Amino acid sequence: MAAVLEGEVVLLPAVIPDPGPFQRQETRWKGPVSAIASGERMAAMSCYLALMTAECLGLIGHDGTVVVEGPFARNAIFCRMLSVASQSAVAATEGITGTSQGAALLAAPGAFRTKAAVVRAPERQVAAMQRYAALWRRRAGPGQGPAGAVPIPS
């Protein structure tokens, strides 16, 4: 992770260019990508996913704790970067079936409890992660959002 943060290796939007806040943009790597190992490339991809999630949360006016379920809950880099980028607490659930748990919570809020642990970035990495997120946003350029999108009222 340190090599990604220090080397400023970033994956920029949009891996899937049709939907989302960076429509019509083509994905691209920036920084010394060829110099990093596959594990570091995975770290950069995890950061990309967290930063895209933070962008989408910002577009809908999210406030409060972000609950991460399923396989993403086990991705510490994703959870830590999401916490830093969204400036929110991130709670990672212990279960592996995020889709079914999420559907149940939407259908019957408060009907059951799931165990979740709050995930925080290590204090020694917070400043570097904040710089990385700011660099990513600058390099990503202005998000265009869906054509004809209507802001969601508060």
N, C-alpha and C positions, 0 to 999 in steps of 0.2 A: 504494500500500500504506500509506503514511504516513497518508493521509486516513482509511482504514479503522481503523487502529490508534488514531489520535488521536481520531477521532470516535466510536469505540466502536460501529461499525456491525456488528451480528452477525446471522447467520441461525441461528435456533435449531431444534432437532429437533422433529419428525422429518419430513423431506421425504417419506419413505415411512413411514407410522405403524405398519404391521403388524409387520415384523421389527425386530430390533436392540435395543439397550439403552434406547431411549426410546419403547417401545411406547405406543400410545394417546395420544401427544402430537401436537398439530398444529403444523406449521411456522409460524414467524412471524419477522418482521424486527423488530429493536430498534435504536434510534438514528436519526440523521438520514439515513435511506435516500434520501429524495427529493433530498437535497443532493449526492449523489455521482454521478459519471459511471458509464457502463456498465463501463468497465475496473475501476473500484473495486468495483463490484458483483460482478464476476468474481473479484476478489481476496477479497472476503468469502465468496463461495461456495467458493473454494479452501480458505480457512481452515476453513469448516464441514466440508468433506470430510476434511481432515487431522485435525480435532478428533474427528470421529466415528470415524475410523480409529484414533486413539490410544485412544479409549474402548474400542473392541472389542479392541485389543491388550492393554489393561489387564485386561479381563475374562478373557482366556485366559492371563494370567500371562506375557506376552511378556517376554523378556530377550534383549538382544543387538542386533545390527545389523538394521535393517529394510531389506529389499531392495524397491525400487519399480521396477516394470517397465512397459513399454508407454507409452501417452500420459501417464499420471500422472508418469512419470519426467522428462518434459520440462516439467512444471509446477513451476517453481522455488518459487513461493509455497506450494504443497501440500507439497513436500519439506521446505522450511525450517520451516514450522509443525509438520509431523509430527515433525521432529527435536526441536523445542523442547517440544512437548506430550507426547511420549512419553519425553523425556529419553533418547533413543537416537540412535546414529549412523544416518544414512539413506544408503544407497547406491543411486543412480539408475543403472539400466542404460542402455546406449547403443542397444540394439535397439528396434525398434518393435512386435515381436510378443510382448508379455509373456505372453499366455496360453499359447502353444506352448512358450516357454522355461520358464515356470513348471511346466508339465506335465512337460516332459522332466526338470527338476531333481527333481521329486517322484518320478518313475518311476525315475530312476537318479542318486541324489545323487552329486555329484563326477564324473560322466561327462564333463562338459565345463565349460569356464569361459566366462563372459561378462564383458565389460568393464563396469565400473561405477565411477562417481565418487562419492566421499563428498560429500554436500551439507550445508552448514552455513548457518545464518542469519548475516547480517552482524552482527558484534559490536555495532554501533550500534543494531540492532533487537531484540536478544535480550530485553532487559528489557521493552520494549513488547510483544513477542510473548508473553512469560510473563504479563504483566498481562492481555492480551487473552484468553489461554487460561483464566486464572482467572475472568475476568468471564464468559466463555462458559459455563463449568461452573456458576457460581452461577446464571446466568439460565436455563440449561437445566433446572435442578432435578435431583432424584434420578432416575437411570436406573432403569427398572423391570425391564429384562431380559425375556427370554422367560418367559411364564407357566410355572411349574413347572420352571424351569431348575435343573439340578444343577451345582454348581461342579465344575470340572475339577480333579482331584487333582494336586498338585505332583509 
